[in-house]
Amino acid sequence: MRVVTALLSVVLHLVVSASALGQQPDPPPNAADVYQQAAAWWNANAKGDGAIFTEEELWSLSDPYDPFGPNAARQRAAYERVKPYIELARAAGRTSSIERKLDYGQGFNLLLPHLAEMRNAARLLRLDAQFRMDQGDAAGALESIRAVSGISAHSKTDDVLISSLVSAAVMHLQDGIVDEAIGRGQIDAETANALLEDLARFKGNDPINVFAALDNERTMARTSVEEILGKPEGMSELLSLAGGMGDKPNEEMAKQFMEMGPEGVRADLDRYDAVMQELSTAMQNPDRAAAKATIDSIYERIEKGDAGMVAKVIAPAMGKVADVNWRMQDLVAKRIEMLEAIRDGKVQPSEYANAAYAYLRLAALVRGLPEESQRDLEALRVAGDALDAESVERVRRLVGPFREALLRDFRIAATCKRCEFPLMSFDQAVFAYVYLPDLRGAMRMVLADALAGPSPLGPDGRVRGSDIAPPTPIEAGRFGVRLASHLAKSPSISHALVASTVLTETSDALSRAGKARPWTDEERAQLAAALATVDTQDPLGLRVAAEADARRLVESYRGRHFGADPDPNAPLIKSFVQRGAPWLAGLLLARQLWTTDDYGHAMLTPASLAQPLLGLSDVINGPALEELRTAGPLSLQPAPEKIDKDFDPLKHLLGYVVVTPPVDPVAAEARAGAALATLGDIARPNTN
């Protein structure tokens, strides 16, 4: 502390002395220089012979934080060693001034290596914020979150379209961390105000600096074309460049282009400028429907060649750029509205708490449980009345170390109105999300613990945590009802199926427990309150599950990462939905069975599905699973007669043949209805 005080005194003395002598203060630090320092550290320590990380550790650093996952130890070790880089990245993002000298005269040859470096810095800061949130360091997490916002703001200063798109991607990542912090209850009024100060840089109709970038791109295109035309073989080089930037000109187009000559191309450049100005003007129209219609009509002219060959070859996909720009406007506006409500005290932060984060912790908690332990737990849950006292006590000892965390997070989740699983973060469109089997396993563990009840042996000599009282059956029942209700609110076919089994298993457990003693009026009222959160019209979320899965599938193939806008892909989404939930579930399940992760491991296997406690085989038709596993992509779908530049893999997927339906949503809904009826009977006030 004395050293810090002494250093501050020296700094203050120098500042005062400089002021007294009339000297100019040093210029503010340039964020670009700090980014260079961070990149230098990364290149020295993450690459080449001097690397201090293995390839697997580098992969783990790019993943979201998972304290109990299979890569947790590797990620923790890598995180400890990468902290110097994180501090540099944080300093860069929190530096307000940035000046980067870019040679726009290079035109198409301008390289922007700093964009990849900035995205890497943002990903590591996300990891740092998640680590800090998990450790309760809300202030440290806030600093990293704000640094990510700074990286997004810095990215858009290049006045190049790709830089604006990187700014959008980083800001989307930052918004996800903010949402997680809100969901964890770590955003108070003061924190919300700090985040609002950062978001002020992204308000308005041009949050990522698209319009200035578009103007600059026009100038860069003209510079490049003019330079190439000055070469003896300029026309041939331009023709080759056209093939690399867009559709390869056919023989007739190539002939027309060569006949234009340099002067014709220069005249065409004026038409390119004009049409790009039209696109820029259209994008600024506050009426988005009208703007989109105008942009579409302009691109029809470009495709027909009415705007000249230069525009047809090098005009960027401004429809997509406009879409990203609008999505960013909406994202920022929605987050500002939420943060202002917290800052102004209109909404308590707890109102925005997201049960999904508690559920993800619960799933991670039981992941990797040995199969022998899984079998013991399932035996007690399914046939506990037939087990001897020693077997029941063994289950109590097994649950003991987990009980405190299980009860804490199920209780947190039960109080949350909101539940939004970040599904796009989990391999995008899949059938069995990585957390789903484990989450249901955690619920089964709680049910088994409640059925076993307190140990008659007392706490002496038992394992750590076993002195914590297990949940009562009615509390475990409340957890099950809330979990099913929450799964239905973050819709997918697999969520709906698991919600059905959770309700069924909860109903069975309470029916068994109710035979031992009558329910009290208070217990009935507690269960009734939980049941009131279930949507009686669509208790499993099945009405929207297929559409949600279809949209995620389309978005994952289209590479859309900024939210759902159904308009561009509505017909395709409708085509997938019309095939029905069983067919769509089969398609998603097949993709997952055939997919490997970055380490070459299968994302899903029949063995993992068949685990006693942590599997999902009971919601999947066994023969259908075997059919999907052994058939392979080529035999499951007819190969197209012709694959060319117009080949659309999404339309190709519609050719899948799923002979045996892998799931039966109708039966699942019927089982859920019966379970809810039984639970309703239990919750009904006792009139005797």
MORA-V835655 format. One record per pair of residues at least 4 apart in sequence whose ideal C-beta (glycine too) atoms are under 7 Angstrom apart, sorted by sequence separation. I is the first residue (numbers start at 0). J is the second residue. D is the distance in Angstrom with one decimal. If there is no record, write none. Layout:
i = {I	I}
j = {J	J}
d = {D	D}
This chain:
i = {0	1	2	3	4	5	6	7	8	9	10	11	12	13	14	15	16	28	30	31	32	33	34	35	36	37	38	39	40	41	42	46	52	54	55	56	58	67	70	71	72	73	74	75	76	77	81	82	83	84	85	86	87	88	89	90	105	112	113	114	115	116	117	118	119	120	121	122	123	124	125	126	127	128	129	130	136	137	138	139	140	141	142	143	144	145	146	147	148	149	150	160	161	162	163	164	165	166	167	168	169	170	171	172	173	174	175	176	177	178	179	186	187	188	189	190	191	192	194	195	198	205	208	209	210	211	212	213	214	215	216	217	218	219	220	221	222	223	224	225	229	232	233	234	235	236	237	239	240	241	248	249	250	251	252	253	254	255	259	261	262	263	264	267	268	269	270	271	272	273	274	275	276	277	278	279	286	287	288	289	290	291	292	293	294	295	296	297	298	299	304	306	308	309	310	316	317	318	319	320	321	322	323	324	325	326	327	328	329	330	331	332	333	334	335	336	337	338	339	346	354	355	356	357	358	359	360	362	368	369	370	371	372	373	374	375	376	377	378	379	382	386	388	389	390	391	392	393	394	395	398	401	402	403	404	405	406	407	408	409	410	423	425	431	434	435	436	437	438	439	440	441	442	443	444	445	446	447	461	470	472	473	474	475	476	477	478	479	480	481	482	483	484	485	490	492	493	494	495	496	497	498	499	500	501	502	503	504	505	506	507	508	509	518	520	521	522	523	524	525	526	527	534	537	540	543	544	545	546	547	548	549	550	551	552	553	565	568	569	570	571	572	573	578	579	580	581	582	583	584	585	586	587	588	589	590	595	596	603	605	610	615	619	620	621	622	623	624	625	626	630	631	632	642	647	648	663	664	665	666	667	668	669	670	671	672	673	674	675	676	677	678	679	17	28	44	45	52	65	66	131	132	157	180	181	186	201	205	228	242	248	259	284	300	301	306	315	340	341	346	368	386	431	456	470	489	513	518	533	537	554	578	595	603	609	616	619	630	633	43	44	65	103	180	227	230	242	284	300	340	595	596	608	17	44	45	102	155	241	304	341	379	425	454	458	487	565	595	607	608	609	639	62	101	131	132	154	155	248	259	282	378	383	425	458	486	487	575	594	608	131	227	281	301	302	554	227	238	301	422	59	154	155	454	486	487	557	591	592	608	45	62	128	131	154	281	379	486	591	639	224	281	301	550	59	60	337	59	128	151	154	238	379	453	483	550	553	636	127	128	278	281	453	608	56	60	177	452	637	55	59	151	238	375	376	451	483	553	636	124	150	151	238	278	375	482	483	553	605	636	277	298	449	635	636	56	60	376	448	449	635	124	125	147	151	375	448	449	450	479	550	124	234	274	294	295	449	479	549	552	605	294	52	147	148	372	445	480	121	147	449	479	546	549	234	237	274	294	549	52	233	51	91	121	144	147	446	476	120	445	546	170	290	545	88	92	144	274	476	626	117	144	228	445	446	475	476	626	549	627	88	89	282	545	548	592	88	117	144	228	270	271	274	365	405	409	442	472	544	592	623	117	270	364	442	472	622	623	624	85	271	287	545	585	589	623	84	85	271	275	278	282	405	548	588	593	620	114	140	167	224	267	270	274	364	405	442	472	499	620	166	267	268	364	498	620	81	85	267	282	585	619	620	40	41	401	619	40	163	224	361	495	618	140	163	264	473	495	111	163	398	402	494	495	589	37	40	114	118	125	221	361	487	78	111	114	117	121	128	132	137	145	152	360	361	477	481	484	141	148	163	398	473	477	480	484	495	37	111	118	158	162	398	476	480	490	494	36	37	111	114	118	121	125	132	220	357	481	487	78	93	117	141	145	155	160	256	473	477	487	488	492	89	93	132	155	158	159	160	394	473	480	487	490	491	492	33	37	89	92	158	357	358	490	92	217	357	93	97	101	159	160	395	491	492	33	34	89	92	158	159	394	490	491	33	88	92	99	217	354	435	439	446	450	97	395	442	446	449	391	30	33	61	354	403	432	439	443	450	64	213	353	392	399	400	402	431	435	439	446	450	60	352	354	355	380	399	400	430	30	353	354	355	392	399	400	403	406	413	64	214	352	353	355	396	399	402	413	28	30	31	60	63	64	213	351	353	377	380	396	399	586	29	30	31	66	245	376	380	383	402	418	422	28	29	31	244	245	376	379	383	413	27	29	64	210	244	396	409	412	420	422	586	380	395	418	419	241	366	376	379	418	586	362	365	379	585	209	210	412	588	359	362	365	582	585	362	365	585	361	364	584	38	41	571	584	34	204	362	365	574	581	358	361	581	204	581	34	581	34	37	581	580	492	492	492	556	220	556	553	216	109	209	103	106	106	103	209	103	106	107	106	207	500	104	500	106	207	428	206	497	206	496	30	428	541	204	427	428	206	428	541	423	427	539	202	422	539	201	354	539	198	538	355	198	198	538	195	533	195	194	195	191	195	530	530	191	192	191	526	530	188	188	430	160	186	526	527	167	174	188	526	170	177	430	429	430	523	164	171	428	523	160	167	174	431	523	187	430	523	186	429	523	518	184	520	184	520	496	181	503	510	184	499	506	513	443	495	499	502	509	181	182	492	182	496	499	503	506	431	440	492	495	499	502	506	509	182	183	440	498	502	182	426	437	179	436	436	436	435	431	480	330	377	326	377	326	376	373	374	323	326	373	373	370	373	370	322	368	368	175	365	68	67	66	67	65	68	69	67	63	171	171	168	167	58	55}
j = {4	5	6	7	8	9	10	11	12	13	14	15	16	17	18	19	20	32	34	35	36	37	38	39	40	41	42	43	44	45	46	50	56	58	59	60	62	71	74	75	76	77	78	79	80	81	85	86	87	88	89	90	91	92	93	94	109	116	117	118	119	120	121	122	123	124	125	126	127	128	129	130	131	132	133	134	140	141	142	143	144	145	146	147	148	149	150	151	152	153	154	164	165	166	167	168	169	170	171	172	173	174	175	176	177	178	179	180	181	182	183	190	191	192	193	194	195	196	198	199	202	209	212	213	214	215	216	217	218	219	220	221	222	223	224	225	226	227	228	229	233	236	237	238	239	240	241	243	244	245	252	253	254	255	256	257	258	259	263	265	266	267	268	271	272	273	274	275	276	277	278	279	280	281	282	283	290	291	292	293	294	295	296	297	298	299	300	301	302	303	308	310	312	313	314	320	321	322	323	324	325	326	327	328	329	330	331	332	333	334	335	336	337	338	339	340	341	342	343	350	358	359	360	361	362	363	364	366	372	373	374	375	376	377	378	379	380	381	382	383	386	390	392	393	394	395	396	397	398	399	402	405	406	407	408	409	410	411	412	413	414	427	429	435	438	439	440	441	442	443	444	445	446	447	448	449	450	451	465	474	476	477	478	479	480	481	482	483	484	485	486	487	488	489	494	496	497	498	499	500	501	502	503	504	505	506	507	508	509	510	511	512	513	522	524	525	526	527	528	529	530	531	538	541	544	547	548	549	550	551	552	553	554	555	556	557	569	572	573	574	575	576	577	582	583	584	585	586	587	588	589	590	591	592	593	594	599	600	607	609	614	619	623	624	625	626	627	628	629	630	634	635	636	646	651	652	667	668	669	670	671	672	673	674	675	676	677	678	679	680	681	682	683	22	33	49	50	57	70	71	136	137	162	185	186	191	206	210	233	247	253	264	289	305	306	311	320	345	346	351	373	391	436	461	475	494	518	523	538	542	559	583	600	608	614	621	624	635	638	49	50	71	109	186	233	236	248	290	306	346	601	602	614	24	51	52	109	162	248	311	348	386	432	461	465	494	572	602	614	615	616	646	70	109	139	140	162	163	256	267	290	386	391	433	466	494	495	583	602	616	140	236	290	310	311	563	237	248	311	432	70	165	166	465	497	498	568	602	603	619	57	74	140	143	166	293	391	498	603	651	237	294	314	563	73	74	351	74	143	166	169	253	394	468	498	565	568	651	143	144	294	297	469	624	73	77	194	469	654	73	77	169	256	393	394	469	501	571	654	143	169	170	257	297	394	501	502	572	624	655	297	318	469	655	656	77	81	397	469	470	656	146	147	169	173	397	470	471	472	501	572	147	257	297	317	318	472	502	572	575	628	318	77	172	173	397	470	505	147	173	475	505	572	575	261	264	301	321	576	80	261	80	120	150	173	176	475	505	150	475	576	201	321	576	120	124	176	306	508	658	150	177	261	478	479	508	509	659	583	661	123	124	317	580	583	627	124	153	180	264	306	307	310	401	441	445	478	508	580	628	659	154	307	401	479	509	659	660	661	123	309	325	583	623	627	661	123	124	310	314	317	321	444	587	627	632	659	154	180	207	264	307	310	314	404	445	482	512	539	660	207	308	309	405	539	661	123	127	309	324	627	661	662	83	84	444	662	84	207	268	405	539	662	185	208	309	518	540	157	209	444	448	540	541	635	84	87	161	165	172	268	408	534	126	159	162	165	169	176	180	185	193	200	408	409	525	529	532	190	197	212	447	522	526	529	533	544	87	161	168	208	212	448	526	530	540	544	87	88	162	165	169	172	176	183	271	408	532	538	130	145	169	193	197	207	212	308	525	529	539	540	544	142	146	185	208	211	212	213	447	526	533	540	543	544	545	87	91	143	146	212	411	412	544	147	272	412	149	153	157	215	216	451	547	548	90	91	146	149	215	216	451	547	548	91	146	150	157	275	412	493	497	504	508	156	454	501	505	508	451	91	94	122	415	464	493	500	504	511	126	275	415	454	461	462	464	493	497	501	508	512	123	415	417	418	443	462	463	493	94	417	418	419	456	463	464	467	470	477	129	279	417	418	420	461	464	467	478	94	96	97	126	129	130	279	417	419	443	446	462	465	652	96	97	98	133	312	443	447	450	469	485	489	96	97	99	312	313	444	447	451	481	96	98	133	279	313	465	478	481	489	491	655	450	465	488	489	312	437	447	450	489	657	434	437	451	657	282	283	485	661	434	437	440	657	660	438	441	661	438	441	661	116	119	649	662	113	283	441	444	653	660	438	441	661	285	662	116	663	117	120	664	664	580	583	584	648	313	649	649	315	219	320	215	219	220	218	324	219	222	223	223	324	617	222	618	226	327	548	327	618	328	618	153	551	664	328	551	552	331	555	668	551	555	667	331	551	668	331	485	671	331	671	489	334	335	675	335	675	338	338	339	338	342	678	679	341	342	342	678	682	341	342	584	315	341	681	682	323	330	344	682	327	334	587	587	588	681	323	330	587	682	320	327	334	591	683	348	591	684	348	591	685	681	348	684	349	685	662	348	670	677	352	667	674	681	612	664	668	671	678	351	352	662	353	667	670	674	677	603	612	664	667	671	674	678	681	355	356	613	671	675	356	602	613	356	613	614	615	615	615	678	562	611	561	612	562	612	610	611	561	564	611	612	610	613	611	564	612	613	421	613	363	363	363	364	363	366	367	366	424	560	561	560	561	597	598}
d = {6.4	6.2	6.4	6.4	6.5	6.6	6.4	6.2	6.2	6.5	6.4	6.2	6.0	6.2	6.5	6.2	6.3	6.8	6.2	6.6	6.8	6.5	6.2	6.2	6.7	6.4	6.1	6.2	6.0	5.0	5.4	5.8	4.2	6.6	6.4	6.5	7.0	5.9	5.3	6.2	6.4	6.3	6.0	6.7	6.9	6.0	6.0	6.4	6.7	6.2	6.2	6.4	6.4	6.3	6.1	6.4	4.3	6.7	6.0	6.5	6.4	6.5	6.5	6.5	6.6	6.3	6.5	6.8	6.4	6.3	6.4	6.4	6.3	6.2	6.4	6.5	6.0	6.3	6.9	6.8	6.2	6.2	6.5	6.8	6.9	6.6	6.6	6.8	6.5	6.2	6.3	6.5	6.5	6.5	6.7	6.6	6.3	6.2	6.3	6.7	6.4	6.3	6.7	6.9	6.4	6.3	6.5	6.4	6.4	6.1	6.2	4.9	6.9	6.6	6.8	6.5	6.3	6.8	6.3	6.8	6.9	5.8	5.7	6.1	6.8	6.3	6.2	6.9	7.0	6.2	6.2	6.6	6.3	6.4	6.3	6.0	6.3	6.4	6.2	6.8	6.3	5.7	6.2	6.5	6.5	6.2	6.4	6.8	6.2	6.5	3.8	6.9	6.5	6.5	6.2	6.5	6.4	6.9	3.1	6.4	6.5	6.3	6.7	6.3	6.5	6.5	6.4	6.3	6.4	6.6	6.6	6.4	6.3	6.3	6.4	6.8	6.2	6.1	6.5	6.4	6.3	6.2	6.4	6.4	6.5	6.6	6.9	6.5	6.1	6.4	6.5	4.1	6.2	6.2	4.7	6.7	5.9	6.5	6.5	6.3	6.4	6.3	6.4	6.7	6.5	6.1	6.2	6.2	6.1	6.4	6.1	6.4	6.6	6.1	6.0	6.6	6.8	6.1	5.8	4.9	6.0	6.2	6.7	6.5	6.4	6.4	6.3	6.4	5.3	7.0	6.3	6.7	6.4	6.2	6.2	6.8	6.3	5.8	6.0	4.3	6.8	4.2	6.2	6.4	6.9	6.7	6.5	6.4	6.3	6.5	5.6	5.2	6.1	6.2	6.2	6.1	5.9	6.5	6.2	6.2	7.0	5.7	6.8	5.6	5.3	6.7	6.3	6.5	6.8	6.3	6.4	6.7	6.5	6.3	6.3	6.3	6.4	6.3	4.0	4.2	6.1	6.6	6.7	6.6	6.5	6.2	6.2	6.5	6.3	6.1	6.3	6.6	6.8	7.0	6.2	6.5	6.3	6.1	6.6	6.9	6.2	6.5	6.4	6.0	6.1	6.2	6.4	6.3	6.4	6.2	6.5	6.3	6.0	4.6	6.3	6.5	6.6	6.2	6.5	6.9	6.3	6.5	5.8	6.3	5.4	5.7	6.3	6.1	6.2	6.6	6.3	6.4	6.1	6.2	6.8	5.9	4.8	5.5	6.2	6.5	6.9	6.3	6.1	4.1	6.8	5.9	6.4	6.6	6.5	6.0	6.1	6.6	6.5	6.3	6.4	6.0	5.2	5.2	6.3	6.0	3.7	6.3	6.7	6.7	6.6	6.2	6.4	6.2	6.1	5.7	4.9	6.6	6.4	4.5	6.6	6.5	6.4	6.2	6.6	6.4	6.4	6.3	6.6	6.4	6.2	6.5	6.6	6.3	6.1	6.7	6.7	6.2	6.5	4.3	6.8	6.8	5.8	5.1	7.0	5.7	4.0	7.0	3.6	4.7	4.8	5.5	4.1	5.2	4.4	4.2	4.7	5.5	5.6	4.1	4.8	7.0	6.6	4.5	6.0	6.9	5.5	5.4	6.6	6.9	4.7	6.2	6.2	5.3	5.2	4.5	4.5	6.0	6.0	6.9	5.0	7.0	5.1	4.6	6.5	5.9	6.5	6.0	6.5	5.2	4.7	6.4	6.5	4.0	5.1	4.1	5.8	5.8	5.0	6.3	4.9	5.6	6.6	6.2	5.7	5.7	5.5	6.0	4.7	6.8	6.4	6.9	6.4	6.5	6.7	5.2	4.7	6.6	6.9	6.6	4.3	4.6	5.3	5.2	6.3	6.9	6.1	6.4	6.8	5.5	3.9	4.3	6.7	5.9	4.6	4.6	3.9	5.2	5.2	5.2	6.9	6.9	5.4	6.6	5.5	6.7	4.8	4.8	3.9	6.9	6.1	5.4	6.6	5.3	5.5	6.7	6.2	6.8	4.4	6.8	3.9	4.0	6.3	4.2	4.3	6.0	6.8	5.1	5.6	5.6	4.9	7.0	6.4	4.2	4.1	4.8	6.0	6.0	4.6	6.2	4.1	6.8	4.6	6.9	4.7	5.2	6.3	6.8	6.2	7.0	5.7	5.2	6.3	6.4	5.0	6.2	5.7	4.1	5.8	6.0	6.0	6.8	4.6	5.5	4.6	4.6	5.3	4.1	7.0	5.8	5.6	5.4	4.8	5.5	6.1	4.6	5.6	6.5	6.1	5.7	6.7	3.9	6.2	6.7	4.5	4.9	6.2	5.4	6.5	6.4	6.2	6.2	6.4	6.3	6.8	5.3	5.4	5.0	5.9	6.3	6.1	6.9	4.6	6.9	4.7	6.5	5.9	5.2	5.8	6.5	5.1	5.4	6.0	6.4	5.0	4.1	3.7	3.2	6.6	3.8	6.7	6.8	6.6	6.0	5.1	6.9	6.6	5.8	6.6	4.9	6.4	6.7	5.3	5.3	6.0	4.9	5.3	6.5	6.7	5.0	3.7	6.8	5.2	4.3	6.9	6.5	5.2	6.2	4.5	5.8	6.9	6.8	4.7	5.5	6.3	6.7	5.9	6.3	6.9	4.6	5.8	5.7	5.5	6.9	6.8	6.3	5.7	6.1	5.0	6.9	6.4	6.3	6.7	6.5	6.7	5.3	4.0	5.7	3.9	6.3	5.9	5.8	5.4	6.4	6.4	5.4	4.4	6.0	5.6	6.8	4.5	3.9	6.5	6.5	4.5	6.8	4.5	4.8	6.5	6.4	5.7	6.2	6.2	6.7	6.5	4.9	6.6	4.1	6.3	6.8	5.5	5.7	5.7	3.7	5.7	6.6	4.5	5.9	5.8	7.0	4.9	5.3	6.4	4.9	4.3	6.8	6.3	5.3	6.9	6.2	5.7	6.6	6.3	5.0	4.3	5.9	6.8	3.9	6.5	6.8	5.3	6.5	6.8	5.4	6.7	5.2	6.1	6.6	6.5	4.8	6.2	6.0	6.0	6.8	6.2	5.9	5.5	4.9	6.5	6.6	6.6	6.1	6.9	4.6	5.2	6.1	4.5	6.7	4.9	5.2	6.8	5.9	5.6	4.7	5.6	4.1	4.9	7.0	4.1	6.2	4.1	4.9	4.9	3.8	6.6	6.9	6.9	6.8	4.6	5.7	5.8	4.0	6.9	5.4	5.1	6.5	4.8	6.4	5.7	5.4	5.7	6.9	4.2	6.5	6.3	6.2	6.4	7.0	6.4	5.5	5.0	4.8	5.8	5.8	4.3	5.3	6.6	4.8	6.3	5.1	5.8	3.9	5.1	5.5	6.7	6.0	5.8	6.6	3.5	4.8	5.6	6.4	6.4	5.7	5.8	3.0	5.1	4.4	5.8	4.5	6.2	5.6	4.1	5.6	4.8	6.3	6.6	5.6	5.4	5.8	5.5	5.3	4.7	4.5	3.6	4.3	6.8	5.4	4.5	5.3	3.9	6.7	4.6	6.8	5.0	4.0	5.9	5.3	6.3	6.0	5.9	5.0	5.7	6.8	6.9	5.3	5.2	5.7	5.6	3.7	5.4	6.6	6.8	6.7	6.7	5.7	6.6	6.4	6.4	6.6	6.1	5.2	5.7	5.8	6.3	4.6	6.4	6.4	4.7	6.7	5.3	5.7	4.5	5.8	5.3	3.9	5.1	4.1	5.8	6.9	6.8	4.9	5.4	6.2	6.1	3.6	7.0	6.6	6.4	4.5	6.5	4.4	5.0	6.1	5.5	6.5	5.4	6.4	6.4	5.6	5.0	6.5	5.8	7.0	5.4	5.3	3.5	6.4	6.1	3.9	6.2	6.0	5.1	6.6	4.2	5.0	6.4	3.6	6.9	6.9	6.3	4.6	6.1	6.9	5.8	4.7	6.9	4.6	4.6	5.4	6.6	5.9	5.6	6.7	4.4	6.4	4.3	6.6	5.3	6.5	6.6	5.1	5.5	4.3	4.7	4.8	6.4	5.7	6.8	3.9	5.5	6.0	3.6	6.9	6.7	6.9	5.6	5.6	3.8	5.0	5.1	6.9	4.2	4.9	4.6	6.0	6.4	5.5	4.5	6.8	5.9	4.7	6.2	6.5	6.3	6.2	5.9	3.6	5.4	4.2	6.5	6.9	5.5	6.3	6.9	6.6	5.9	7.0	4.8	5.3	6.7	4.8	6.1	5.9	5.0	6.2	6.9	6.9	6.0	6.6	4.7	6.9	7.0	5.0	5.5	4.4	4.4	2.9	6.3	6.7	5.9	6.1	6.6	5.6	6.7	4.6	6.7	5.8	4.3	5.7	4.3	5.5	6.4	6.0	3.9	5.6	4.5	6.0	6.7	3.6	6.7	6.4	6.4	5.9	4.7	5.1	5.6	5.9	5.5	6.7	6.5	5.5	6.3	6.5	6.7	5.2	5.6	6.6	4.3	6.4	6.1	6.3	4.2	4.9	4.2	6.6	5.7	6.1	5.0	5.9	6.0	6.1	6.1	3.9	5.2	5.7	6.6	4.1	6.5	6.4	3.9	5.9	4.1	6.8	6.3	6.8	6.2	5.2	6.4	5.1	5.8	6.4	6.9	6.2	5.4	6.0	5.6	4.8	6.8	6.3	5.8	6.5	6.2	6.4	5.9	6.9	5.2	6.3	5.3	4.0	3.8	6.4	5.7	6.6	6.9	4.9	6.8	4.8	6.0	6.8	3.0	5.3	5.5	4.7	4.5	5.7	4.6	6.9	6.7	4.3	4.1	5.4	5.6	6.8	5.5	4.1	6.9	6.3	4.8	6.7	5.5	6.4	4.9	5.8	5.1	6.9	5.6	6.8	6.9	4.8	4.0	5.3	5.2	5.4	6.0	4.8	5.6	7.0	4.2	3.6	6.3	6.2	6.3	6.4	6.6	6.4	6.7	6.8	5.8	3.5	6.3	5.6	5.9	6.5	6.6	5.9	6.5	6.5	5.8	6.7	6.5	5.3	6.9}
